Amino acid sequence: MSDIIEIKVYGRIYKIRVKGDEDEEYISRLTSYVDQKMQEIAVKSRSEDPTKIAVLAALNIADDYFVSRKRLDLVDERIERMEAEIANAESNLFKDDHV
């Protein structure tokens, strides 16, 4: 099941289809984030071209995503190293118990 809702981004209203499991609060947060990025870009670039502003905002959002993804990958690597260290310590601990 899907619904059509209206969102407003950078002064324009869009109708979008959302899946049944996506709530309006989540869509509202996404909409606000994109709108905020576009507003920031418009001020910084001093451009009035909505297409240029949208593309620059998309690039900024993509950068946010890739930076976050890289940080998450680093955290995952640290967790894997810690898990290996714990497993090694447990192995050594149990080895000492059987001697």
Secondary structure, DSSP 4 states (H G I P E B T S, - for coil): -EEEEEEEETTEEEEEEEETTS-HHHHHHHHHHHHHHHHHHHHHH----HHHHHHHHHHHHHHHHHHHHHHHHHHHHHHHHHHHHHHHHHHHHHHHHT-
